[in-house]
Amino acid sequence: MWIGRSSFTSLVVGVFVVYVVHTCWVMYGIVYTRPCSGDGNCIQPYLARRPKLQLSVYTTTRSSLGAENHVDLVLNVEDFDVESKFERTVNVSVPKKTRNNGTLYAYVFLHHAGVLPWRDGKQVHLVSPLTTYMVPKPEEVNLLTGESATQQVEAEKRPSNALDEPVSHWRPRLTLNVMVDDFVFDGAALPADVHRYMKMVQLGKTVHYLPILFIDQLSNRVKDLMVINRSTAELPLTVSYDKISLGRLRFWIHMQDAVYSLQQLGFSEKDADEVKGIFVDTNLYFLALTFFVAAFHLLFDFLAFKNDISFWKKKKTMIGMSTKAVLWRCFSTVVIFLFLLDEQTSLLVLVPAGIGAAIELWKVKKALKMSVVWRGLRPAFQFGSSSESERKTEEYDTQAMTLLSYLLYPLCVGGAVYSLLNVKYKRWDFPPLPAGVGPRRPALSPRGPSTPAVGLGQTRAVPSSWSPEAWVSLTALGWGRQWGHGHRAYRSALAGPWPRGRPGDSRGRVGVRGGG
């Protein structure tokens, strides 16, 4: 039996090592790009010619732009320097179509100074939606006084049946990047991720790629979204720019592909936002360290989880174990799971919490020696008898619980009253949460000499959000990379029509044109 357990543990550790090595190799393949070694098939950077550029941002309700009609200029940066970082806030007029749950798009042009973008043959542009659709978050109020958190009075009241319908939300930030490395690409080994953002021109006998413009969609967070009402005339838009290196650009493209893959698998925008927070709110070097810490955390958590199940599976008696602690722990775990479910928490947190609640219910069945006997369609519960040693354990447990209740119950009641008076909730079924969190403590009853330390004396908290997110996001990163391999064919400098990006993303048109 010991050899079997050891072999299983070795298999798990081996799979873990292979996963870490594969992830490191994938990350290396993302940040490293092989430069061109010859002259026959090299693609030179157009920025090396140091052209005078201009940045223009337009808004329109149309997803495709054919001419300068039906567009509004919201930002114009003359003598645009790709090396200079800036951030500007402008007010954008919201059209009536957008106020009625329509979509507003931002067209970002990088073109030659003094030339209109649609008359410049060497311009690059991207399109990004400035609005998205989400169900408004219910407003939290004080349950006793009825005061809301914002005290905002809307001009028009929506019907009650429309409370769960998605409405337009404003994205108040537009983050732009330009790849500034004078990198010479090899046309025979052009990275698929960068290729779809490239536009190439023929200058004499040499092919040049125009400045690579990139819109950072990861910076659009759910917490920053603003509801668009029918009375909204203008909304602020913060346009920020910073240069970006080739390695970071490729990494960011793959991260956006990872988030897109999660959404295609059924993850909501809120779930995807949890993954965005990993990369946007964290330094990349600290993120790499976090990955290794999270990977080892998952490994040790899985092994401890396996040992915990094995221990309870072989447990036949409750000698030295607290039955009341098992019940309290099950109750608190279920309460926390229901709270997370009601809050529409990310599936990355909700699924492990649900599995943990199911395991705790199974432990209660084992602790109470409960069995279910079906009498037709009606179930009957039967409980096993306790031995003399188990009854002594229950006596010690009752005494310890009585002493603990003198401190525990006043704290729970006081915390609940304080929360009711000072914390705002959505409904009356939210305040019981502190009562469910409070009892999450180790068992106080003595353990028998044969009881291992992996019993109830070990407290397992609800899984943290970053561990499963790191796992899922990096797995999706691999999916995004595999998706990119299918587009690795290098196109000729005079290839046909310009392919579009996916609907709703920031990818503009790419292609090749001849020039003088």
C-alpha positions in Angstrom: 0.0 0.0 0.0 2.8 2.4 0.9 4.5 1.6 -2.4 1.3 2.5 -4.3 0.9 5.8 -2.5 4.6 6.6 -3.2 4.2 5.8 -6.9 1.2 8.0 -7.2 3.0 10.9 -5.4 6.0 10.5 -7.7 3.7 10.6 -10.7 2.1 13.8 -9.6 5.4 15.4 -8.9 6.7 14.3 -12.3 3.7 15.8 -14.1 4.2 19.0 -12.1 7.9 19.2 -13.2 7.0 18.6 -16.8 4.3 21.3 -16.6 6.7 23.9 -15.2 9.5 23.1 -17.7 7.0 23.3 -20.6 5.6 26.6 -19.3 9.1 28.0 -19.1 9.8 26.9 -22.7 6.6 28.5 -23.9 7.4 31.7 -22.2 10.9 31.7 -23.7 9.4 31.2 -27.2 7.1 34.2 -26.6 9.7 36.7 -25.6 12.5 35.7 -28.0 12.3 36.5 -31.7 15.0 35.3 -34.1 16.3 38.3 -36.1 17.0 38.2 -39.8 20.5 36.9 -40.6 20.6 37.6 -44.4 19.5 40.4 -46.8 17.3 38.6 -49.2 14.1 38.1 -47.1 14.5 40.7 -44.4 11.8 43.2 -43.4 13.2 46.5 -42.2 11.6 48.9 -39.7 10.0 52.0 -41.2 10.6 53.9 -37.9 14.3 53.7 -38.6 13.8 56.4 -41.3 12.6 58.7 -38.4 9.4 60.0 -40.1 7.3 62.8 -38.7 4.2 61.2 -37.3 0.8 62.3 -36.0 -1.6 60.5 -33.7 -5.4 61.0 -34.2 -8.2 59.4 -32.3 -11.8 59.4 -33.7 -15.1 58.1 -32.4 -18.0 56.7 -34.4 -20.9 54.4 -34.0 -19.9 52.4 -37.1 -17.7 49.3 -36.9 -16.2 49.9 -40.3 -14.9 53.2 -41.5 -14.9 54.0 -45.1 -14.4 57.8 -45.2 -14.2 60.8 -42.9 -18.0 61.0 -42.6 -19.8 60.3 -39.4 -16.7 60.6 -37.2 -15.7 62.9 -34.4 -12.1 63.9 -33.7 -11.5 63.6 -29.9 -7.7 63.7 -29.8 -5.0 65.0 -32.2 -1.3 64.8 -31.2 0.9 66.7 -33.8 4.6 66.0 -33.9 4.0 62.7 -32.2 7.1 61.2 -30.6 7.0 57.4 -30.2 9.6 57.6 -27.4 7.6 60.1 -25.2 5.0 58.9 -22.7 1.8 60.9 -22.2 -1.7 60.7 -20.7 -4.5 63.0 -21.6 -8.2 63.1 -20.6 -10.8 64.3 -23.1 -14.6 64.6 -23.0 -16.3 62.4 -25.6 -19.8 63.2 -26.8 -22.1 60.2 -26.5 -24.4 59.8 -29.5 -28.1 59.0 -29.0 -27.6 55.6 -30.5 -25.0 54.8 -27.9 -27.2 56.0 -25.1 -29.9 53.6 -26.3 -27.7 50.6 -25.7 -25.6 51.1 -28.9 -21.9 50.7 -29.3 -19.3 53.5 -29.8 -16.0 52.7 -31.4 -12.6 54.5 -31.2 -10.4 54.6 -34.3 -6.8 55.3 -33.6 -4.7 56.4 -36.6 -0.9 56.8 -36.7 -0.1 58.7 -39.9 2.3 61.2 -41.4 2.1 64.7 -39.9 0.0 67.2 -41.9 -1.9 64.5 -43.9 -5.4 63.3 -43.3 -5.3 59.7 -42.2 -7.6 58.4 -44.9 -5.5 60.1 -47.5 -2.2 58.7 -46.2 -1.1 55.4 -47.9 1.3 54.7 -45.1 -1.0 55.1 -42.2 -1.8 52.3 -39.6 -4.9 52.2 -37.6 -6.8 50.1 -35.0 -10.3 50.0 -33.8 -11.5 49.4 -30.3 -15.0 49.5 -28.8 -15.4 52.1 -26.1 -18.5 50.4 -24.7 -19.4 46.9 -23.5 -22.5 45.2 -22.2 -22.9 44.1 -18.6 -25.6 43.6 -16.1 -25.5 46.5 -13.7 -24.3 45.7 -10.2 -27.0 45.9 -7.6 -26.7 48.9 -5.3 -25.8 48.2 -1.7 -27.8 49.9 1.0 -27.8 50.1 4.8 -30.4 47.5 5.9 -31.6 49.6 8.8 -31.6 53.2 7.4 -32.0 52.4 3.7 -29.2 54.8 2.8 -27.4 53.9 -0.4 -23.7 54.0 -1.0 -23.9 56.7 -3.8 -27.2 58.5 -3.2 -27.5 58.9 -7.0 -31.0 59.7 -8.4 -31.4 58.6 -12.0 -33.5 60.7 -14.3 -35.3 57.7 -15.7 -36.3 54.6 -13.7 -36.0 51.3 -15.4 -38.7 48.7 -15.0 -38.1 45.9 -12.5 -38.0 43.3 -15.2 -35.0 45.1 -16.8 -32.8 44.9 -13.8 -31.1 41.8 -15.0 -30.7 42.9 -18.6 -27.3 43.9 -19.9 -26.8 47.7 -20.5 -24.1 49.7 -22.1 -21.1 50.5 -20.0 -18.4 53.0 -20.8 -14.7 52.1 -20.9 -13.0 55.3 -19.5 -9.4 54.3 -20.5 -7.7 53.8 -23.9 -4.2 52.6 -23.6 -2.0 52.8 -26.7 1.5 51.4 -27.4 3.9 51.5 -30.4 6.7 49.0 -30.8 9.9 51.1 -30.9 12.6 48.5 -31.3 14.5 48.8 -34.6 14.1 45.1 -35.1 14.7 43.4 -38.5 12.3 40.6 -39.0 13.1 37.4 -41.0 10.3 37.1 -43.6 10.6 33.3 -43.6 10.1 33.1 -39.8 7.7 35.9 -39.0 6.0 35.5 -35.7 2.3 34.9 -36.2 1.3 37.0 -33.2 3.1 40.1 -34.5 2.3 39.5 -38.1 -1.4 40.2 -37.8 -0.5 43.7 -36.4 1.9 44.5 -39.2 1.4 46.5 -42.3 4.2 46.4 -44.9 5.2 48.7 -47.8 7.6 48.2 -50.6 10.2 51.0 -50.7 12.5 50.4 -53.7 13.9 46.9 -53.4 13.3 46.6 -49.6 10.2 45.7 -47.7 9.5 47.8 -44.6 7.0 47.3 -41.9 5.1 50.4 -40.7 5.0 51.3 -37.0 3.3 48.5 -35.0 0.4 50.1 -33.2 -1.2 48.2 -30.3 -4.2 48.8 -28.1 -3.9 47.3 -24.6 -7.3 45.7 -23.9 -6.0 44.2 -20.6 -6.1 47.7 -19.0 -9.9 47.8 -19.4 -11.1 46.6 -16.0 -14.6 45.9 -14.8 -14.2 48.0 -11.7 -13.6 51.1 -14.0 -16.7 50.7 -16.1 -19.4 53.4 -16.0 -23.1 52.8 -16.7 -24.4 54.9 -19.7 -27.8 56.5 -18.9 -30.1 58.0 -21.5 -29.3 61.4 -20.0 -25.6 61.1 -20.4 -24.3 63.7 -22.9 -20.5 63.4 -22.3 -18.1 61.0 -20.7 -14.4 61.3 -19.9 -11.9 59.2 -21.8 -8.3 58.9 -20.6 -5.9 58.3 -23.5 -2.5 57.1 -22.3 0.5 56.2 -24.5 3.8 54.4 -23.8 6.4 52.7 -25.9 6.7 49.0 -25.8 9.4 46.5 -26.6 9.0 43.6 -29.0 9.3 41.0 -26.3 6.7 42.7 -24.1 4.4 43.3 -27.1 4.4 39.5 -28.0 3.8 38.6 -24.3 0.9 41.1 -24.1 -0.6 39.8 -27.4 -0.6 36.2 -26.0 -2.2 37.4 -22.7 -5.0 39.0 -24.7 -5.4 35.7 -26.7 -5.5 33.8 -23.4 -8.3 36.1 -22.1 -10.2 35.7 -25.4 -9.9 31.9 -25.1 -11.4 32.0 -21.7 -14.3 34.0 -23.0 -14.8 31.6 -25.9 -15.0 28.8 -23.3 -17.9 30.4 -21.6 -16.2 32.6 -19.0 -18.0 35.9 -18.4 -16.3 39.3 -18.7 -16.1 39.4 -14.9 -14.3 36.0 -14.8 -11.9 37.2 -17.5 -11.3 40.4 -15.5 -10.0 38.3 -12.7 -7.3 37.0 -15.0 -6.6 40.5 -16.4 -5.8 41.6 -12.8 -3.0 39.1 -12.6 -1.0 40.8 -15.5 -2.1 44.4 -15.2 -1.8 44.9 -11.4 1.4 43.0 -11.1 5.0 43.6 -12.1 6.1 41.0 -14.7 9.1 39.9 -12.7 7.0 39.5 -9.6 4.4 37.7 -11.8 7.1 35.2 -12.8 7.9 34.6 -9.1 4.2 34.4 -8.3 3.8 31.7 -11.0 6.4 29.4 -9.4 5.0 30.1 -5.9 1.4 29.4 -7.1 2.6 26.2 -8.9 4.2 24.8 -5.8 1.2 26.0 -3.8 -1.1 24.0 -6.1 1.2 20.9 -5.8 1.3 21.0 -2.0 -2.4 21.8 -1.8 -3.2 18.8 -4.0 -1.1 16.5 -2.0 -2.6 17.7 1.3 -6.0 17.4 -0.3 -5.3 13.8 -1.3 -4.0 13.0 2.2 -7.0 14.6 3.9 -9.4 12.5 1.8 -7.4 9.3 2.4 -7.3 10.0 6.1 -11.1 10.4 6.3 -11.8 7.5 4.0 -9.9 5.2 6.4 -11.4 6.8 9.5 -13.7 4.3 11.3 -14.1 6.0 14.7 -14.1 9.6 16.1 -11.8 8.9 19.0 -9.8 12.1 19.6 -11.8 14.0 16.9 -14.3 16.8 17.5 -17.7 16.1 15.9 -18.9 19.6 16.7 -15.9 21.1 14.9 -16.7 19.0 11.8 -20.3 20.3 11.9 -19.2 23.9 12.4 -16.7 23.7 9.7 -19.2 22.3 7.3 -21.7 25.0 8.2 -19.2 27.8 7.7 -17.9 26.4 4.4 -21.4 26.1 3.0 -22.3 29.6 4.1 -19.2 31.0 2.4 -19.9 29.0 -0.8 -23.5 30.4 -0.9 -22.2 33.9 -0.3 -19.7 33.5 -3.2 -22.5 32.1 -5.4 -24.8 35.0 -4.6 -22.0 37.5 -5.3 -21.5 35.9 -8.8 -17.9 35.3 -7.9 -15.5 34.2 -10.6 -15.7 30.5 -11.5 -12.0 30.2 -10.7 -12.9 30.8 -7.0 -16.5 29.4 -7.0 -15.7 25.9 -8.3 -13.0 25.1 -5.7 -15.2 26.5 -2.9 -18.1 24.3 -4.1 -15.9 21.2 -4.2 -14.7 22.0 -0.7 -18.2 22.4 0.6 -19.1 19.0 -0.9 -16.1 17.4 0.8 -17.1 18.9 4.2 -20.6 17.5 3.8 -19.0 14.1 3.1 -17.0 14.5 6.3 -20.1 15.2 8.3 -21.6 11.9 7.0 -18.4 10.1 8.1 -18.3 11.8 11.5 -21.9 11.0 12.3 -21.7 7.5 10.9 -24.7 8.3 8.8 -26.1 6.0 6.2 -29.0 6.5 3.9 -31.6 3.7 3.4 -34.1 4.1 0.7 -37.6 2.9 1.5 -39.2 3.2 -1.9 -38.9 6.8 -2.9 -38.4 8.0 0.7 -34.9 8.1 2.2 -34.3 7.1 5.8 -31.2 8.2 7.8 -29.5 5.8 10.2 -26.8 6.8 12.6 -24.2 4.4 14.1 -23.6 3.9 17.8 -20.7 5.5 19.7 -18.1 3.5 21.7 -17.1 4.3 25.2 -13.9 6.1 24.0 -15.9 8.1 21.6 -18.3 9.2 24.3 -15.4 10.3 26.5 -14.2 12.3 23.5 -17.6 13.9 23.2 -17.5 14.9 26.9 -14.1 16.6 26.4 -15.4 18.2 23.3 -18.5 19.5 24.9 -16.5 21.0 27.8 -14.1 22.7 25.4 -16.9 24.1 23.3 -18.7 25.5 26.4 -15.6 27.4 27.4 -15.0 28.6 23.9 -18.6 29.7 23.5 -18.1 32.3 26.3 -15.7 34.1 24.0 -17.0 33.0 20.6 -20.7 33.9 20.8 -20.2 37.5 22.0 -17.7 38.1 19.2 -20.0 36.7 16.6 -23.1 38.6 17.8 -21.0 41.8 18.2 -19.5 41.5 14.8 -22.9 40.9 13.2 -24.5 43.9 14.9 -21.5 46.1 14.0 -21.8 45.0 10.3 -25.5 45.6 10.3 -25.0 49.2 11.5 -22.0 50.2 9.5 -21.7 48.0 6.4 -24.0 48.2 3.4 -25.5 45.0 1.9 -27.7 44.2 -1.0 -30.3 42.1 0.8 -31.1 40.8 4.3 -29.5 37.3 3.6 -26.0 38.8 3.5 -25.4 39.6 7.2 -25.2 35.9 8.4 -21.8 35.7 6.7 -19.8 36.8 9.7 -21.5 34.0 11.7 -20.3 31.5 9.2 -16.7 32.8 9.0 -16.2 33.1 12.8 -16.3 29.4 13.7 -13.5 28.5 11.2 -11.1 27.4 13.8 -9.1 24.3 14.7 -10.6 21.6 16.9 -10.0 22.0 20.6 -10.7 18.5 21.7 -7.6 16.3 22.4 -6.4 14.0 19.7 -5.8 10.4 20.4 -2.3 9.0 20.1 -3.1 7.3 16.8 -4.7 10.4 15.3 -2.5 12.0 12.6 -1.9 15.8 12.5 -3.8 16.0 9.2 -7.1 15.8 11.1 -9.3 18.7 12.2 -6.5 20.4 13.8 -5.5 21.5 10.4 -7.5 24.5 9.0 -7.9 24.7 5.3 -9.1 28.1 4.2 -11.1 28.9 1.1 -8.7 28.7 -1.9 -7.3 32.1 -2.7 -8.2 33.7 -6.0 -4.7 34.0 -7.5 -3.7 30.3 -7.5 -6.4 28.9 -9.8 -6.3 32.1 -11.9 -2.6 31.6 -12.5 -3.2 28.0 -13.5 -6.1 28.7 -15.8 -4.5 31.8 -17.4 -1.2 30.2 -18.1 -3.0 27.1 -19.5 -5.0 29.5 -21.8 -1.7 31.1 -22.7 -0.7 27.8 -24.2 -4.0 27.5 -26.0 -3.5 31.0 -27.5 0.0 30.0 -28.6 -1.2 26.9 -30.3 -3.9 29.0 -32.0 -1.1 31.3 -33.3 0.8 28.4 -34.8 -1.9 27.9 -37.4 -1.2 31.4 -38.8 2.5 31.0 -39.2 2.5 31.1 -43.0 4.5 34.0 -44.3 2.6 36.1 -46.9 4.2 37.7 -49.9 4.8 41.4 -49.9 2.2 41.8 -52.6 -0.5 39.5 -51.0 -4.2 40.1 -51.6 -6.9 41.6 -49.4 -6.3 42.7 -45.8 -7.6 40.3 -43.2 -9.6 41.6 -40.3 -9.2 40.7 -36.7 -11.8 39.1 -34.5 -15.0 41.0 -34.0 -14.8 43.3 -31.0 -11.1 43.3 -30.6 -8.5 46.0 -31.4 -6.9 44.5 -34.4 -7.0 46.7 -37.4 -6.3 45.8 -41.0 -2.9 44.5 -42.0 -1.4 44.1 -45.4 1.2 45.3 -47.9 1.3 48.2 -50.2 3.8 49.6 -52.6 5.2 53.0 -52.0 7.7 55.4 -53.3 
